[in-house]
């Protein structure tokens, strides 16, 4: 069986499979930074539903081996919570399962493939500081031979799936982190798997917004009768962990708006926002993306949205942090 659930919230945690109780499991990948995401498994009556695969085949294989050691249940459904590759690039290793995602996520997944990231990694050594940062984020993953496998079933709003006698409620909460985020709520287990609506002990990254939707999603999760909250990245948490992410989002929204109102440019705004209350969280340079997204939401048509510029901004903040 899986290891006992660690106390939460925790500043650190161990890699591997954890039994959450009542046939539910989590697979955690410390330190929860770039690409090191979590997966979940819901089981009952010999059936299983898997929430998310990993960034590449080696990490997905390790996750599947961990879940097989914890439960013999057959995976009949695979839910991808959103379009980012660290939650679906390993789909092809899950055989004979229905793959489910939101319609918005599935549309984006068709264009965000392992080959694209493999090409960036190959080019990174010649890209200066941005390339160095890109390798820091993604250089520990192996995208060679990672054949993409897209969803079979898409939905908008809500969808339910049965796992034995359990009901899993899939709830679309995006656009927020990405264009098509969803969470998986298991009332019988009082457990919710949030995908990247939650980064615990790491800075969230707002690729899409609007940030109000993300805050609403946090409030929805808090309103569920959940005892256990499995984030997309970081250790297992509870409602207090959800509230902490919500408060971070509200804080950066308010601080960015103050600077926008004075005419400050988005990169300088990102650089000037104090993150002292979140000093223990990883990947603080993501504030550059968050502020750019917020500026676009506020009406700044010049704030960048392209990955090359945003990774360049994050690289600069990452360099500054290391001085």
Backbone bond lengths (Angstrom), bond angles and torsions (degrees), N, CA, C in turn:
res aa  C-N    CA-C-N  psi(-1)  N-CA   C-N-CA  omega(-1)  CA-C   N-CA-C  phi
1 X - - - 1.458 - - 1.522 109.90 -
2 X 1.348 116.80 166.98 1.448 120.68 179.49 1.520 111.43 -72.49
3 X 1.310 114.84 164.62 1.458 120.61 178.21 1.523 109.97 -65.62
4 X 1.327 115.00 157.39 1.463 119.40 176.72 1.517 109.38 -65.37
5 X 1.315 115.71 148.92 1.459 120.74 -179.78 1.518 109.96 -64.64
6 X 1.345 117.97 129.66 1.460 119.95 177.63 1.525 110.49 -69.91
7 X 1.341 115.43 156.47 1.459 118.34 173.44 1.518 109.65 -59.36
8 X 1.334 117.49 146.65 1.452 119.89 179.82 1.518 109.37 -141.36
9 X 1.329 119.08 155.54 1.457 124.67 -2.39 1.527 112.43 -73.03
10 X 1.315 118.41 150.00 1.458 123.89 -178.23 1.523 109.67 -126.51
11 X 1.318 115.65 146.81 1.456 120.14 176.53 1.520 111.06 -79.49
12 X 1.324 116.87 -23.55 1.460 120.61 177.71 1.520 108.21 -138.61
13 X 1.302 116.29 163.79 1.451 119.51 -176.34 1.521 108.74 -160.97
14 X 1.333 115.95 164.01 1.457 121.80 -176.38 1.531 110.46 -97.70
15 X 1.322 115.26 151.89 1.459 120.65 176.13 1.522 110.09 -76.62
16 X 1.331 115.59 148.35 1.452 119.40 172.45 1.516 113.70 127.53
17 X 1.326 114.90 -164.64 1.460 123.54 -173.17 1.523 110.22 -96.30
18 X 1.330 115.95 134.92 1.457 121.51 179.47 1.519 110.24 -125.54
19 X 1.342 115.41 132.72 1.456 121.08 174.10 1.526 108.77 -80.04
20 X 1.331 116.15 122.78 1.457 121.82 -179.41 1.516 112.17 -94.09
21 X 1.342 116.72 -9.99 1.458 121.98 -177.71 1.508 112.16 104.73
22 X 1.340 116.20 147.99 1.463 123.21 175.43 1.530 112.83 59.60
23 X 1.337 116.47 30.84 1.457 119.74 176.01 1.513 114.81 82.59
24 X 1.323 117.90 17.51 1.464 121.55 175.36 1.529 108.91 -109.21
25 X 1.339 115.34 146.80 1.455 120.84 -175.81 1.528 109.69 -140.37
26 X 1.323 114.27 155.79 1.463 121.05 172.02 1.516 108.54 -127.96
27 X 1.322 116.05 144.73 1.454 121.84 172.97 1.527 106.68 -116.07
28 X 1.332 116.38 119.34 1.460 122.37 -172.28 1.523 110.92 -111.01
29 X 1.338 115.55 141.85 1.460 122.08 179.01 1.539 110.01 -125.30
30 X 1.335 117.08 90.40 1.463 118.71 173.72 1.528 110.11 -63.05
31 X 1.348 118.99 150.16 1.456 123.53 9.09 1.528 112.53 -95.32
32 X 1.322 116.64 14.35 1.455 120.34 179.94 1.515 114.14 79.80
33 X 1.347 117.40 7.39 1.456 120.93 178.64 1.511 111.97 -77.88
34 X 1.321 116.14 -160.46 1.465 121.63 -175.41 1.526 111.25 -47.33
35 X 1.328 116.48 118.93 1.462 122.23 173.51 1.508 115.79 84.08
36 X 1.332 118.08 -16.29 1.462 120.35 -176.91 1.528 109.71 -94.62
37 X 1.333 113.57 82.64 1.460 122.45 -173.58 1.524 110.94 -96.90
38 X 1.318 116.02 174.76 1.460 123.60 177.65 1.521 111.06 -110.30
39 X 1.332 115.55 158.52 1.466 122.46 172.60 1.519 109.15 -128.65
40 X 1.330 115.64 162.96 1.453 120.59 177.62 1.518 111.10 -132.89
41 X 1.318 116.25 155.37 1.457 121.69 177.29 1.519 108.71 -136.16
42 X 1.348 115.82 127.21 1.457 122.99 176.86 1.518 107.18 -112.35
43 X 1.326 118.03 125.12 1.467 121.06 -176.60 1.521 111.18 -128.18
44 X 1.344 114.06 151.88 1.466 121.33 173.11 1.520 107.84 -172.69
45 X 1.333 115.98 136.48 1.475 122.28 174.01 1.528 112.25 54.53
46 X 1.320 117.12 37.24 1.460 121.38 176.83 1.516 115.30 81.67
47 X 1.340 117.14 1.37 1.462 121.35 178.74 1.524 109.84 -110.34
48 X 1.344 115.10 158.02 1.464 119.29 -179.43 1.515 110.58 -144.13
49 X 1.321 114.58 149.27 1.461 123.31 170.54 1.526 106.68 -121.68
50 X 1.317 115.72 128.52 1.455 122.90 -179.01 1.525 109.66 -102.50
51 X 1.325 115.84 133.41 1.464 120.27 175.28 1.519 108.35 -105.58
52 X 1.307 116.79 106.35 1.465 126.36 173.19 1.529 113.68 75.16
53 X 1.326 113.84 142.92 1.459 121.64 167.78 1.530 107.58 -105.98
54 X 1.343 116.14 -171.69 1.453 120.50 -172.01 1.531 111.53 -105.39
55 X 1.340 115.36 -176.55 1.454 121.90 -171.29 1.521 112.97 -72.03
56 X 1.314 117.61 -30.13 1.462 119.98 -179.06 1.525 108.75 -143.81
57 X 1.332 115.72 175.50 1.460 119.21 -177.61 1.532 112.87 -67.56
58 X 1.342 120.28 -42.68 1.473 118.20 179.28 1.528 113.28 -58.58
59 X 1.328 117.94 -44.57 1.460 119.69 -179.63 1.529 111.49 -70.67
60 X 1.340 117.06 -33.88 1.464 119.60 176.64 1.529 110.65 -67.51
61 X 1.320 117.36 -40.53 1.470 120.63 178.45 1.522 110.87 -60.28
62 X 1.340 116.27 -42.61 1.461 119.75 178.90 1.529 110.96 -63.19
63 X 1.329 115.86 -40.28 1.466 119.83 178.47 1.525 111.18 -63.81
64 X 1.321 117.17 -47.01 1.458 120.52 -179.13 1.529 111.33 -63.77
65 X 1.329 117.04 -38.73 1.464 119.99 176.17 1.526 110.62 -62.19
66 X 1.335 116.38 -40.05 1.454 119.81 178.86 1.517 112.55 -63.42
67 X 1.325 116.32 -42.29 1.462 119.52 179.15 1.538 111.39 -70.22
68 X 1.339 117.66 -36.22 1.476 119.63 177.88 1.521 110.72 -63.53
69 X 1.326 116.31 -36.92 1.468 119.48 178.43 1.514 111.46 -68.65
70 X 1.331 116.69 -26.92 1.461 121.15 -178.77 1.516 112.76 -86.66
71 X 1.348 117.53 -30.80 1.465 120.79 -175.67 1.526 110.02 -154.91
72 X 1.331 117.58 136.70 1.461 120.55 176.63 1.531 113.33 -83.76
73 X 1.310 117.93 1.51 1.469 121.58 -174.25 1.530 110.93 -59.62
74 X 1.310 116.05 141.74 1.462 123.43 -178.48 1.529 110.04 -82.04
75 X 1.335 116.40 126.83 1.463 120.60 178.12 1.521 108.82 -76.13
76 X 1.315 115.82 112.52 1.462 121.23 179.90 1.526 112.40 -103.92
77 X 1.319 116.90 -21.06 1.462 121.74 -179.90 1.515 109.31 -135.76
78 X 1.324 115.98 137.54 1.466 123.17 174.59 1.520 107.48 -122.11
79 X 1.317 116.29 122.91 1.460 122.33 177.97 1.522 108.93 -105.16
80 X 1.327 117.09 124.88 1.468 121.62 171.01 1.521 107.65 -98.72
81 X 1.332 116.77 119.66 1.459 119.87 -173.48 1.525 113.30 -72.84
82 X 1.344 117.32 -22.42 1.463 119.94 177.95 1.518 109.44 -169.87
83 X 1.323 116.40 -171.72 1.458 122.05 -166.60 1.516 115.30 -88.31
84 X 1.338 119.50 -14.72 1.463 120.25 -176.42 1.516 110.79 -64.80
85 X 1.320 116.33 138.21 1.459 121.66 -171.33 1.504 115.46 -60.44
86 X 1.329 118.29 -27.40 1.463 119.61 -179.76 1.521 112.16 -72.33
87 X 1.331 117.02 3.86 1.461 121.67 175.49 1.528 112.83 -121.38
88 X 1.364 116.65 3.60 1.471 115.80 -179.81 1.528 115.18 -154.73
89 X 1.328 120.36 -9.18 1.469 119.86 -176.90 1.525 112.48 -61.91
90 X 1.322 118.52 -20.35 1.461 120.99 178.98 1.513 114.69 -90.43
91 X 1.328 118.50 9.09 1.470 121.64 -174.63 1.523 113.96 -53.78
92 X 1.317 117.05 -36.99 1.471 120.19 -173.70 1.524 112.60 -63.39
93 X 1.322 118.05 -18.12 1.463 120.46 179.46 1.523 112.81 -82.39
94 X 1.334 117.25 -7.20 1.463 121.29 178.27 1.523 107.36 -99.92
95 X 1.311 116.20 104.25 1.463 121.14 -172.81 1.526 111.32 -89.85
96 X 1.329 114.46 146.68 1.469 122.59 171.99 1.525 113.16 58.75
97 X 1.329 116.42 35.46 1.463 120.20 177.01 1.522 109.24 -121.46
98 X 1.322 115.98 142.99 1.457 121.10 171.55 1.526 108.34 -72.05
99 X 1.326 117.38 127.51 1.457 121.69 178.92 1.525 108.25 -101.00
100 X 1.337 116.15 128.14 1.459 122.49 -173.85 1.522 109.53 -124.60
101 X 1.328 116.51 137.11 1.467 122.38 173.56 1.518 108.08 -154.17
102 X 1.321 116.60 167.88 1.464 118.72 173.98 1.526 109.30 -67.22
103 X 1.311 115.72 156.83 1.466 120.28 179.71 1.527 110.75 -61.84
104 X 1.321 116.88 -39.04 1.463 119.75 179.73 1.523 111.37 -66.21
105 X 1.331 116.48 -41.04 1.457 119.11 178.18 1.517 110.96 -64.12
106 X 1.328 116.84 -45.80 1.466 120.60 -177.65 1.520 111.47 -60.77
107 X 1.329 116.88 -39.30 1.462 120.05 178.47 1.519 111.17 -61.57
108 X 1.332 117.00 -42.83 1.463 120.63 -179.58 1.518 111.61 -71.64
109 X 1.317 117.97 -34.02 1.464 121.69 -178.84 1.520 112.18 -60.62
110 X 1.316 116.38 -29.49 1.468 120.17 179.62 1.525 111.92 -63.94
111 X 1.339 116.46 -20.07 1.465 120.43 -176.36 1.524 113.14 -111.08
112 X 1.321 118.53 -9.40 1.464 121.99 -178.13 1.527 108.45 -112.92
113 X 1.323 116.20 81.79 1.454 122.40 -170.03 1.527 111.79 -104.38
114 X 1.349 117.46 163.53 1.466 120.66 175.68 1.521 113.22 -58.70
115 X 1.333 117.38 -35.48 1.462 120.71 179.89 1.525 111.35 -59.80
116 X 1.326 116.17 -36.14 1.462 120.38 -179.90 1.528 110.31 -63.11
117 X 1.325 116.96 -46.56 1.457 119.72 179.08 1.520 111.75 -68.74
118 X 1.326 116.87 -37.68 1.461 119.71 177.38 1.526 110.78 -59.78
119 X 1.331 116.76 -38.54 1.462 120.82 177.82 1.516 112.11 -65.35
120 X 1.331 116.74 -40.95 1.467 120.31 177.56 1.523 111.06 -63.62
121 X 1.339 116.84 -41.40 1.459 119.85 179.64 1.524 111.24 -64.23
122 X 1.313 116.16 -38.22 1.466 119.83 179.02 1.520 111.14 -65.04
123 X 1.330 116.33 -37.27 1.462 120.85 -178.19 1.521 112.92 -82.75
124 X 1.339 117.84 -15.62 1.459 121.82 -170.52 1.526 114.75 -56.38
125 X 1.346 120.19 -40.03 1.474 118.42 -178.18 1.522 114.02 -58.78
126 X 1.307 118.08 -22.42 1.459 120.61 179.85 1.512 114.02 -99.63
127 X 1.339 116.90 12.73 1.466 120.78 -174.15 1.524 113.11 -107.82
128 X 1.323 118.16 16.31 1.454 121.06 176.71 1.519 112.67 63.32
129 X 1.332 115.87 -140.91 1.460 121.10 -176.12 1.526 111.69 -61.78
130 X 1.335 116.95 -39.47 1.463 119.29 179.56 1.523 110.60 -62.46
131 X 1.324 117.06 -40.87 1.455 120.66 177.41 1.517 112.46 -65.20
132 X 1.327 115.75 -39.42 1.464 120.04 177.43 1.526 110.42 -61.63
133 X 1.323 115.51 -42.10 1.463 119.32 179.04 1.528 111.18 -68.10
134 X 1.318 116.84 -40.13 1.459 120.98 178.71 1.532 110.52 -59.82
135 X 1.330 116.82 -41.73 1.459 120.43 177.55 1.523 111.07 -67.08
136 X 1.323 116.69 -36.81 1.467 120.53 174.86 1.531 110.61 -58.89
137 X 1.329 116.95 -41.00 1.466 121.34 -178.08 1.522 112.61 -74.69
138 X 1.326 117.29 -43.15 1.469 120.74 -165.75 1.526 115.15 -125.25
139 X 1.326 117.34 0.77 1.459 119.70 -174.53 1.513 115.28 -68.80
140 X 1.336 117.94 -12.28 1.473 120.63 -179.13 1.527 112.80 -90.99
141 X 1.335 116.29 6.77 1.463 119.84 -178.47 1.524 110.68 -113.05
142 X 1.327 115.25 151.32 1.468 122.36 -176.34 1.529 108.45 -118.22
143 X 1.331 114.96 103.51 1.462 119.56 -177.55 1.526 113.28 -92.56
144 X 1.332 116.95 1.49 1.458 120.41 -179.30 1.531 109.78 -63.49
145 X 1.317 116.04 127.40 1.460 121.02 176.91 1.512 114.97 75.57
146 X 1.327 117.34 6.42 1.468 120.18 179.73 1.525 109.38 -79.62
147 X 1.304 116.07 93.57 1.458 121.69 -178.55 1.524 109.92 -77.82
148 X 1.336 118.16 123.93 1.468 118.97 -178.81 1.520 111.77 -70.18
149 X 1.314 116.20 141.14 1.461 122.58 176.13 1.519 107.54 -129.18
150 X 1.329 115.56 112.15 1.464 121.85 -171.99 1.533 111.47 -86.28
151 X 1.319 117.78 164.33 1.469 121.45 -179.61 1.526 112.94 -60.88
152 X 1.321 114.94 147.88 1.471 122.58 173.66 1.521 110.55 -88.90
153 X 1.327 116.34 -32.93 1.458 122.64 -173.92 1.520 108.99 -128.22
154 X 1.315 116.60 133.71 1.460 120.21 176.53 1.522 109.60 -122.20
155 X 1.324 115.02 159.34 1.465 120.02 179.43 1.517 109.86 -149.63
156 X 1.299 114.61 162.29 1.456 123.33 171.05 1.526 107.51 -128.95
157 X 1.309 115.79 140.47 1.461 119.17 -179.67 1.511 111.78 85.71
158 X 1.330 116.66 -100.19 1.464 120.77 -177.43 1.529 110.84 -136.99
159 X 1.324 114.36 151.99 1.458 121.69 175.86 1.524 106.95 -150.67
160 X 1.338 117.06 144.14 1.462 120.16 176.26 1.516 110.00 -116.56
161 X 1.319 115.17 149.63 1.454 122.76 173.34 1.517 108.33 -134.26
162 X 1.318 116.67 141.38 1.455 122.31 177.51 1.520 110.01 -94.47
163 X 1.313 115.03 138.00 1.464 122.30 172.77 1.526 105.87 -125.29
164 X 1.329 117.07 97.07 1.450 119.78 -170.23 1.518 108.57 60.39
165 X 1.317 116.64 -122.48 1.464 120.83 179.93 1.538 112.25 -92.52
166 X 1.323 117.16 -3.72 1.463 120.71 -179.21 1.521 111.34 -86.68
167 X 1.322 115.57 151.41 1.454 122.61 172.08 1.521 108.49 -110.85
168 X 1.312 115.71 131.58 1.463 121.93 173.67 1.524 107.32 -110.30
169 X 1.323 116.05 121.12 1.454 121.68 -179.75 1.525 109.50 -97.30
170 X 1.316 116.32 117.66 1.459 122.26 176.67 1.520 107.56 -95.66
171 X 1.327 115.98 124.02 1.462 121.31 -172.86 1.523 109.09 -125.63
172 X 1.330 116.10 118.24 1.461 119.89 176.25 1.525 108.84 -74.51
173 X 1.337 115.89 128.32 1.466 120.93 179.73 1.525 112.09 -123.07
174 X 1.333 117.18 -5.32 1.453 120.76 178.20 1.515 111.58 -85.47
175 X 1.348 114.36 174.41 1.457 127.03 4.45 1.527 112.28 -73.11
176 X 1.337 114.72 139.83 1.464 121.13 179.79 1.525 107.45 -154.06
177 X 1.328 116.82 -93.75 1.469 120.30 173.10 1.523 109.85 -61.32
178 X 1.327 116.59 -48.11 1.468 123.58 173.03 1.525 107.60 -129.34
179 X 1.320 115.41 -171.68 1.460 119.29 -176.53 1.503 115.18 -73.23
180 X 1.338 118.78 -22.36 1.461 119.85 -171.48 1.506 115.12 -138.74
181 X 1.328 117.54 47.56 1.465 121.69 -176.49 1.522 112.00 -68.92
182 X 1.350 114.20 145.87 1.463 120.90 174.62 1.518 109.23 -141.30
183 X 1.331 115.62 155.23 1.461 122.12 173.53 1.522 108.00 -118.84
184 X 1.333 116.27 161.41 1.465 122.26 178.31 1.528 108.23 -122.39
185 X 1.340 116.10 116.58 1.462 123.20 -176.35 1.515 108.95 -110.15
186 X 1.341 115.71 127.18 1.463 122.07 -178.21 1.525 108.04 -117.24
187 X 1.339 117.85 91.78 1.467 119.88 -175.54 1.528 113.83 -57.39
188 X 1.330 117.09 -38.40 1.463 119.52 -177.25 1.524 112.05 -63.93
189 X 1.313 116.75 -27.74 1.467 121.52 179.94 1.528 112.48 -100.07
190 X 1.344 115.93 -5.62 1.465 122.00 -174.48 1.530 110.53 49.73
191 X 1.334 113.85 44.01 1.459 122.32 -176.07 1.518 109.40 -131.12
192 X 1.322 116.31 137.88 1.456 121.33 176.73 1.519 108.67 -126.42
193 X 1.330 114.88 135.09 1.461 123.18 175.93 1.524 106.70 -106.56
194 X 1.316 117.06 118.04 1.465 120.07 -165.06 1.519 115.24 -100.72
195 X 1.354 118.76 -4.67 1.459 116.75 -170.52 1.520 109.15 54.95
196 X 1.335 116.20 -151.37 1.461 119.20 -173.06 1.528 114.09 -86.56
197 X 1.327 117.05 18.24 1.457 118.56 164.91 1.528 109.00 -65.05
198 X 1.332 116.50 -23.53 1.461 119.86 176.89 1.526 111.59 -125.34
199 X 1.321 115.29 124.86 1.457 124.30 164.02 1.527 104.37 -113.45
200 X 1.324 117.91 116.45 1.457 120.48 -178.76 1.533 108.71 -101.82
201 X 1.327 115.83 126.17 1.467 123.66 -175.93 1.520 112.70 65.71
202 X 1.307 116.49 19.64 1.460 122.58 173.79 1.517 108.95 -142.16
203 X 1.325 116.93 149.88 1.463 119.93 -179.37 1.522 110.32 -71.20
204 X 1.329 118.32 126.56 1.465 120.73 172.91 1.527 110.17 -62.56
205 X 1.319 115.99 159.18 1.458 120.71 176.35 1.521 108.94 -127.09
206 X 1.320 115.61 122.60 1.464 121.98 -174.36 1.527 108.30 -95.74
207 X 1.326 116.42 87.66 1.463 119.97 178.86 1.525 111.17 -72.75
208 X 1.325 117.37 -36.02 1.465 120.67 -171.00 1.520 113.20 -114.80
209 X 1.337 117.29 -57.06 1.454 119.41 -170.14 1.533 110.11 71.38
210 X 1.332 117.92 -175.22 1.457 126.96 4.80 1.524 112.56 -71.29
211 X 1.317 114.26 149.77 1.458 118.93 -174.70 1.525 111.39 -65.34
212 X 1.334 116.85 -25.36 1.462 119.49 176.79 1.513 111.97 -61.54
213 X 1.338 117.23 -36.88 1.468 119.96 177.02 1.525 110.77 -63.05
214 X 1.338 115.88 -38.92 1.460 120.00 -179.23 1.527 109.92 -66.87
215 X 1.321 116.95 -43.43 1.456 120.32 177.02 1.528 110.30 -61.78
216 X 1.326 117.00 -41.33 1.470 120.51 176.68 1.526 111.18 -61.49
217 X 1.336 116.90 -38.67 1.462 120.12 178.69 1.527 111.03 -63.98
218 X 1.329 116.32 -40.67 1.461 119.58 176.32 1.526 110.57 -61.41
219 X 1.311 116.85 -43.56 1.465 120.25 179.11 1.528 111.54 -64.22
220 X 1.340 116.44 -36.07 1.460 119.51 176.61 1.523 110.60 -62.64
221 X 1.325 116.28 -45.07 1.463 120.53 -179.38 1.527 110.24 -62.78
222 X 1.324 116.78 -42.33 1.462 120.40 177.59 1.525 110.51 -60.92
223 X 1.333 117.05 -33.85 1.452 121.57 -178.86 1.519 114.56 -76.16
224 X 1.330 117.76 -13.35 1.459 120.62 176.99 1.522 109.82 -73.47
225 X 1.308 115.73 158.17 1.465 121.19 178.83 1.526 109.23 -86.98
226 X 1.342 115.52 53.11 1.462 120.81 -174.19 1.518 111.02 -98.09
227 X 1.315 115.90 137.86 1.457 121.76 173.14 1.521 111.30 -99.61
228 X 1.332 116.26 -28.07 1.460 121.37 -176.62 1.520 108.51 -124.84
229 X 1.329 115.61 131.24 1.457 122.30 -179.23 1.524 108.03 -123.64
230 X 1.337 115.97 116.85 1.462 121.20 179.72 1.527 108.13 -101.94
231 X 1.325 117.62 112.69 1.465 120.36 -177.25 1.520 111.98 -80.92
232 X 1.318 115.29 169.29 1.457 119.52 174.57 1.506 112.37 -69.92
233 X 1.333 116.30 -30.60 1.468 122.62 177.50 1.517 108.22 -142.09
234 X 1.324 116.40 139.35 1.451 120.68 176.21 1.512 112.98 101.98
235 X 1.341 116.49 179.83 1.460 120.96 -176.35 1.527 112.78 -72.94
236 X 1.318 115.07 158.76 1.460 121.21 174.67 1.529 108.38 -59.15
237 X 1.327 115.95 142.53 1.451 120.28 -174.59 1.521 110.52 -137.46
238 X 1.329 115.25 -164.32 1.457 122.93 178.62 1.523 108.34 -139.20
239 X 1.319 117.19 -165.34 1.463 120.07 -176.28 1.524 112.62 -63.95
240 X 1.329 117.29 -28.76 1.464 119.35 177.37 1.532 110.87 -64.72
241 X 1.328 116.57 -38.07 1.457 119.99 176.30 1.515 111.99 -63.96
242 X 1.333 116.72 -38.45 1.467 121.00 177.50 1.522 109.98 -63.71
243 X 1.322 116.36 -44.72 1.467 120.72 -179.50 1.517 111.18 -62.06
244 X 1.326 116.51 -34.64 1.466 119.92 -180.00 1.529 110.53 -65.76
245 X 1.327 117.35 -41.50 1.468 120.10 176.74 1.523 110.16 -65.23
246 X 1.320 117.06 -43.93 1.471 120.60 177.67 1.522 111.03 -56.87
247 X 1.327 115.98 -43.46 1.461 119.69 -178.22 1.527 111.34 -66.79
248 X 1.323 117.03 -35.83 1.467 120.70 175.75 1.523 110.20 -61.02
249 X 1.314 116.23 -46.30 1.462 120.56 -178.15 1.524 111.08 -62.53
250 X 1.319 116.70 -42.66 1.468 120.12 178.51 1.527 110.61 -65.37
251 X 1.320 116.83 -37.74 1.467 120.94 -179.49 1.528 111.53 -64.61
252 X 1.341 116.93 -49.26 1.467 117.38 -177.83 1.527 111.03 -69.09
253 X 1.332 117.63 -31.25 1.469 119.98 174.99 1.523 110.12 -60.39
254 X 1.317 116.03 -48.50 1.464 119.95 -176.49 1.529 111.69 -67.86
255 X 1.334 116.31 -40.65 1.463 119.49 -179.51 1.531 111.03 -68.77
256 X 1.324 116.81 -39.24 1.467 119.57 177.86 1.526 110.95 -65.52
257 X 1.332 116.80 -38.57 1.469 119.63 -179.13 1.523 111.03 -64.80
258 X 1.318 117.97 -39.42 1.468 120.91 176.81 1.528 110.30 -56.94
259 X 1.310 116.27 -44.47 1.458 120.81 -176.77 1.528 111.14 -73.75
260 X 1.308 116.35 -37.51 1.464 120.31 175.60 1.526 110.30 -59.42
261 X 1.314 116.21 -41.59 1.466 120.75 -177.71 1.524 112.58 -66.56
262 X 1.334 117.52 -23.36 1.469 120.85 177.97 1.528 112.26 -89.43
263 X 1.339 117.24 -5.61 1.456 120.61 -178.83 1.512 114.23 89.34
264 X 1.330 117.96 7.37 1.463 120.83 178.40 1.524 109.90 -66.11
265 X 1.324 116.66 139.80 1.458 121.70 178.83 1.529 110.29 -71.39
266 X 1.345 117.03 153.67 1.466 118.87 -171.75 1.521 115.14 -62.41
267 X 1.341 118.68 -38.84 1.460 118.26 -178.98 1.519 110.98 -67.14
268 X 1.307 117.22 -41.55 1.459 119.89 177.74 1.524 110.60 -66.47
269 X 1.318 116.38 -35.86 1.462 119.59 175.74 1.523 110.81 -61.12
270 X 1.323 116.14 -45.87 1.464 120.29 179.35 1.525 111.19 -60.17
271 X 1.302 114.76 -40.74 1.461 120.38 -178.70 1.532 111.54 -66.66
272 X 1.328 117.26 -28.64 1.461 120.82 -171.76 1.518 114.08 -93.56
273 X 1.337 118.29 -11.15 1.468 120.07 -177.27 1.523 109.83 -76.83
274 X 1.321 116.19 122.01 1.465 121.15 179.66 1.528 109.62 -72.67
275 X 1.330 115.67 132.44 1.459 121.18 179.63 1.523 110.76 -116.65
276 X 1.327 115.70 27.63 1.458 120.50 -174.86 1.522 112.56 -58.72
277 X 1.325 116.84 -37.40 1.467 119.65 -178.97 1.529 112.03 -69.01
278 X 1.317 116.38 -12.66 1.471 121.70 -178.95 1.527 109.76 -123.21
279 X 1.334 116.14 29.54 1.466 121.28 -171.72 1.522 113.01 -63.54
280 X 1.319 117.01 -26.02 1.450 119.66 -179.21 1.517 114.49 -83.25
281 X 1.322 117.24 -4.40 1.459 120.94 -177.58 1.527 110.31 -84.20
282 X 1.322 116.17 145.55 1.458 121.05 179.78 1.519 113.43 -82.09
283 X 1.326 115.46 164.26 1.468 123.53 172.92 1.525 113.08 59.45
284 X 1.337 115.68 46.79 1.462 120.43 -177.36 1.518 112.70 -63.13
285 X 1.331 117.68 -22.08 1.466 120.93 -178.79 1.527 112.57 -64.16
286 X 1.325 117.94 -13.45 1.463 120.66 177.50 1.529 112.42 -63.73
287 X 1.319 117.09 -13.60 1.458 119.94 176.33 1.519 111.22 -56.22
288 X 1.337 117.31 -27.60 1.471 120.56 179.44 1.524 110.77 -63.24
289 X 1.319 117.36 -44.48 1.465 121.14 178.00 1.521 110.27 -67.37
290 X 1.318 115.99 -41.65 1.459 120.07 -176.98 1.523 111.65 -62.54
291 X 1.322 116.22 -42.70 1.458 119.00 -179.71 1.525 111.08 -69.91
292 X 1.331 117.46 -39.59 1.469 119.51 177.25 1.520 110.49 -59.75
293 X 1.336 117.67 -43.45 1.462 121.48 178.48 1.524 110.85 -63.43
294 X 1.317 116.62 -42.76 1.462 120.34 178.93 1.524 111.41 -64.51
295 X 1.327 117.12 -41.44 1.466 119.68 178.70 1.529 110.74 -60.92
296 X 1.317 116.78 -40.64 1.474 118.59 177.34 1.526 109.91 -63.81
297 X 1.323 116.09 -39.07 1.467 120.22 177.77 1.535 110.84 -63.79
298 X 1.329 116.82 -35.95 1.466 120.77 179.44 1.523 112.74 -73.71
299 X 1.353 116.56 -15.61 1.463 119.51 177.83 1.506 115.63 119.56
300 X 1.343 118.19 4.76 1.463 121.41 179.16 1.535 109.27 -79.66
301 X 1.317 116.44 104.95 1.466 120.59 -177.81 1.523 112.61 -76.91
302 X 1.334 117.64 -7.66 1.468 120.25 179.43 1.524 112.76 -96.16
303 X 1.328 118.38 -10.20 1.466 120.75 -179.79 1.527 108.83 -65.53
304 X 1.316 118.53 129.95 1.469 120.87 -172.78 1.524 112.79 -71.45
305 X 1.325 115.21 152.51 1.458 121.54 173.44 1.525 111.48 -128.13
306 X 1.341 117.70 -5.99 1.465 120.40 -177.32 1.521 110.33 -78.36
307 X 1.332 115.33 144.74 1.462 121.27 -174.86 1.521 112.21 -62.88
308 X 1.327 117.92 -36.55 1.457 120.29 -176.78 1.529 111.25 -61.19
309 X 1.332 116.39 -46.99 1.461 119.74 179.72 1.520 111.18 -67.34
310 X 1.321 117.02 -43.79 1.461 120.06 -176.27 1.526 111.56 -67.02
311 X 1.326 117.32 -39.13 1.466 118.83 175.93 1.525 110.57 -67.89
312 X 1.324 117.20 -32.67 1.454 120.36 174.57 1.522 111.92 -63.10
313 X 1.326 116.27 -42.56 1.468 120.59 177.40 1.531 110.98 -64.13
314 X 1.327 116.03 -45.58 1.462 118.56 178.70 1.526 111.05 -62.59
315 X 1.312 116.48 -38.76 1.470 120.36 179.23 1.518 110.96 -60.13
316 X 1.331 116.41 -40.22 1.461 119.56 -179.70 1.525 110.87 -66.13
317 X 1.317 117.50 -43.41 1.461 120.19 178.32 1.528 111.12 -66.17
318 X 1.304 116.18 -36.76 1.475 121.54 177.06 1.526 110.20 -63.01
319 X 1.337 116.08 -41.79 1.458 120.68 177.41 1.533 110.14 -64.16
320 X 1.314 116.54 -44.70 1.461 120.80 179.88 1.525 111.25 -59.49
321 X 1.330 116.05 -39.35 1.462 121.62 -178.17 1.529 111.34 -65.47
322 X 1.326 116.64 -29.52 1.463 120.55 -177.09 1.512 113.90 -85.13
323 X 1.332 117.66 -7.74 1.474 120.67 -178.16 1.534 110.68 -68.84
